[in-house]
Amino acid sequence: MFVVGGGPAGLVAAAEAAKAGAEVEVFEEDREVGLPDHCAGLVSSSGLEAITQSRSFVVGKIKGARIFSPDGRRYEAKGPGVKAFVIDRPKFDMEMLRAAERAGVRINLGTRWEGGCDGRVLIIAEGTKARVSRKMGLRPPASIPAAQVDVATDAFDGDMAEIHTGGWAPGFFAWVVPRGEQARVGLASYRGVPLELLNRMLEKNQYISSKVRGARRSAPIFGKVVVGGPLRKAAGKEYIAIGDAGGFVKPTTGGGVVLGCLIAKIAGRVAAEALEGKAALASFEREWKKGFGRDFTAMKLAAKVFSNMRAQEIEGALRCLDNEGLLGAAIGYDMDLQGAVVSKAARSGAVRYALIPLLRSIL
């Protein structure tokens, strides 16, 4: 079995297949895994628990989130326990690589996969590059551009992640993720140039600018946020597309580490069974949809509505959710499987602020 891409999803799928008895080779075109590091680095504590027991790559612990409305009003959801971890992606990816090697996977770094399947199964985990995906006739999932910088400051609350909505990041949002003595500040947007929007926010957003003024900044970190949800058909006769390449990323936030790895486990097991003639690769579609299909449907709808909301609609929805206690209660919901919280919000008074944006998205 061949796996194209040495990110977390590809390495987890490879390890799972090897544990099931398959001979697996991973091809990663970069010489080091985890680089370039364009991930915000925020993963749920429960999700990480399902992937690995190691914590050697954890650089921060998050207990809640602070949401800023377009007008600058702040809303908080915080609990007593750790809700999420901030991870060092290169170290995390290296941990996944070591786990794959322990399972018997052969890793080829600095090597492009150029061959055919030759009767073997191909798992496509190349992220948003889409070189192999296009070769297989797959259209890459919809994505939007993003830009981030690391700022050398500890002025942000170390146990709170931040979300900034409104014109700072049209159609999406901006984020601040504390990382010890620095913070990763970034945004993604449907409109405009992300780096220009980010620089504007760092200078013009009074709350953020007061905390980063005079602090040393890293070079810009560019990337893409996958927002289109899973491919309509992620498995073919000889291949399975996973991770960003398969669209297995939360359309609401662009977070893909946990869901990508959980679904990669299914892909690895199904691929190993297919090689032994015990299953067809098409069973991958049934299995991931059974476990995650409803959540992806709900998240995709919520993301479509949010991307079409105007500032006053976001203001009204946040105010309503806060008045009904849903923002504070959100900390108790699963960060990765967001179908339940989306359903709860849809039954609240805030839904009236979503109807017109929904019509905009359709029309």
N, C-alpha and C positions, 0 to 999 in steps of 0.2 A: 504494500500500500504506500502511496506517495501523499505527502502533505506539503502543500505550497504555502509557506508563511510560518515564521517562527514566533508569532505573537502568542498571547495566552490561549486563545481559542485553538489555534493550530497545535500547540504543544499539549494541551489537555486532551484534545481528540486523539493525538498520536499516542499518548500514554495510555488512554483508555483502550484503544485498539490493541496495543502491545500486550496489555494485561489480559486481553481476551484471546491472545495467542497469535495475533497477526504479526508479520514482519513489516516494520514501518520505517520509512525514511522521511525526514523533514528537510526541505530545501528553503533556506532563508537567504535572500540576496544580500542583506547587510552583514557585515562582519561581526556585529554585536547585536544581541537581542535587546529590545526595549528602547532602541535609539532610532531616530530622534524621539525624544520624550515629549510628545505633544498631548499627553493625557492630563486632565485636571487632577487625577489621582484619588478621587473620592469613591469609595466602595462601601457597601453596607456591611455591617459586622456579621449579620447572619449569612449573607452571601459568601463572604470570605471564608467563614467557617465551613461552608459546603465545598470549598475548593481546596483549601490547604490548612493545616494546623500551624504552619510557621507564621511568625510575626516579625521576622528579622528585617523586613522591608517597611514596616510601619513607621511613619514619621509624625503622625498626629492622630488624635482621637476626637471625634465630633459627637456632641450630645444633642445638637439641634440645628435649626436653620432660622435665619433672619431674612424675611422677604421685604423688599422695598417696592412700594407702589410707584407709578409714574410721577406722582406728586411728591415723592420722598417720604411718605408715611411708612413706618416700619411695623411689621407684624412678626411675632416670634412663635416658634414651636420648639419646645425643649423638654427633655425628660431627664431623669436622674442617671440613667445608664448610658453607655456608649452606643450610639446609633450607627456610626460609620467610622471607618478608618481612612486616614490619608496615607497613601502608599507611595513609595519611591518606585516608579514603574520599571526602570532598568533592573533594580534589585529583585522586584517581583517576577519579572520575566525570566531572570536568571534562575530563580527558585523553581519556576515551572520547567525550565530547560533541564535542570538537574533531576527533577522528578521524572521527566520523560526518559532521560538517559538511564536512570535506575530501573525503569520499566523495560528497558531493552531497545529503545528507539535509537536509530542512527541519525545524528544531527549533522547537516551539511551547511556550515555558515559561509557567507560570501559566495554563495552558489545559486545561480538561477536555475529553475526547473525549465527545461527546454524540450523534454521528450513527450511521447504519447503514453497512453495508459497501458497499452500492451496487455490488456485483459486484467489489469490491476485497478483497484479503486483509487480515485483521486479525490482528496479533500482539499478544497480551495479555501484558504484562510489568509489571503494576501491583503486584507484590509480594503481600502478604497482605490488601490492602484488599478485593479481591473484588467491587468495584462492577460492573465490566464482566463479570467472570467469571460472576456470578450472572445477569446479563442474558442471557448466552449459555447459561444452563442448566448451568453448571459448579459443582460443589461444591468449595470451596477445600480444599487439602491440610490434613491435620491439623497443628496447631502447638501449642506451649506458650508461656506468657508468660515473659519474661526481664527482668532489671533489671541495670544496670551503673552504675559511677561511675568517673570518672577521679580518681586520687589523686596528688597532687604529691609523689612520692617516687622516688628512684633506688635504693632499698634492695633491690629484687629484681634478680636476675641479668639483665643486659641482653640476653643471648643465649639465654635459656631461657624457654619458655612453660610455664605450670603448669596442672595439672588436679587438682582436689580432689574426691574422691568421697565417698559416704556421706550422712549426714543433713543436710549443709549444703545439698544440692540434691536432694531426694527424686526418684528415678527418672531423674535426669540427672546433671549435674556442674557445678562452679563452675570459673572460669578466671581466670588472671592473665596478661595480655599486657603486657610492658614496652614503653614508648613513649618512650625517651629519658629525660627527667627526670621522667616520670610513668608510671603504670601503669594499665591499664584492668582493673578487677576486676568480675566479673559472674557471674551464674548464671541457669539456667533450671530450671524444676521442674514436675513433673506435679501436685504437691500443695503447698498452702500459697500464701502471697502472696510473690512473688519479692522485693519490696523489704524486707519484714520478714525474710525469710531472709537476704538480703544484709547488712542491718544487723547481724543476729545473728552472721553469720560474721565481719564486720569487727571486732566487739567480742569474740567468744568464741573464735574460732580463734586459738590461741596463736601459731602461726607467722605468720599474716597480721597479726594485731593488733599484734605487735611491730614490724612494718615500716611500718604505716600510722598508728600512734598519733601524734596531734598534727599530721598532715599535712592540708593543705587538700584538700577533696573538691569535685567538681563537683556540680551538680544531678543527680538520678537520670536515667538514660537508659533508657527503656522500649522494648520491642520484642517480637517473636515469633520463635521458633525453629521452623522447619518440620521436622517429624520423620516425616511420613507417607510420604515417598517420592513418586515421580512419580504423577500422575493416571493412572487406568486408561486413559483416553483423552484425550490432551492436544491432539488435532487433530480439527477438524470440517470441514464443507464449506467454511466461509469463514474459519476462525480456527485459530491455533496458540497455545497457552498455554505460556509459557516462564518461566525463573527461578523465584522463589518461587511465582508464580501457577500454574506447572505442576508444582510439587513437585520441581524439579530441584536438590535440596539434599541434602547428605549426612545421612542419618537418624542417623548415629552422632554427629556433632558439630554439625550445624546450619550448617556452612560451605557457602556457595552461590555465592561469587563466581566461582571458577574453573570448576566444572562448569556453572554457569549460563551462563557466556560461551561455553564450548566447544559446548554444546548449542544455544545461540543462533545460533552460526555455521551449524549445520545448518538451523535454522529459517529464517534469512534466505535461504539459498541455495534451499531447497525452495520458499519463498514466491515468490521471483523466478521460478523455473521454472514454478510453477503459473500465474502471471500470463501467462506466454508460452505456456501450454498444453502445456508439456513434461512436466509431472508433476502428480499429485494431491497435495493436502496430506496425505493419509493416508500418503504415503511417508515423512513425518517420523517417524512411529511406528517404522517398520521401521529407519530409519537410526540413530536414537538408541539403540534397543535393541541393534542390532548392535554399536555401539561401547561402550555403557555398561550395558546391561541386566543382565549377570551381576553386575557390581559393585554396582548398586543393590539387587539381590535379596539379596546377601550382607550388605550394610550394613544393610538393613532388618531382616533376621533378627537380626543382632548387636545392633542397637538395641533390638529387642523383648525379647531375652533380658536385656540390661543393665538396662533399665527395670524389670524384675521381680526383679532380684537383691537379696537382703538383704545387710546389711553383712558378715556372716561369709562369704558366698559370694564377694563381691568380694575380701575379704581372701585367701581361699584361691586364687582364680583368679590374682590378681596375684602372689602368692608362687610359685605353680606356673610361671607364664609367666617369671618372673624366674629361677627355678632352671634352667629349660630354655634360658635365654639368648634367649628370644623378645622380651622387652622391650628389651633392648639392641640386638637386631638390627632392631627395628621401624623404626629411623631410616633403614634402607636401602630401605624399601618406599615406594610412591607414596602421598603424603598424600591425594590426591584419589580415585584408584581403589583402594579399600581391600579389594577382593575377595580379593586374594592374601594379605594379612595375616590377614583373617578366616578364610580357608581353612586357613592354617597353624595358627592358634590352635585351630581346630576339630579338628585332628589331633593336638593336644598333650594332655597330661594334664589341662590346665585345663578341658577340655570337660565333665568330670564335675561341675564346679560350675555348669554352664549347663543341665543337663538338667531339674532341678526348676524353675528360673525359666522355662524354655521351656514346661513343662507349665502353670505358673501363667498364662502369657500366653494359652495356648490355652483354658484353662478359665475 
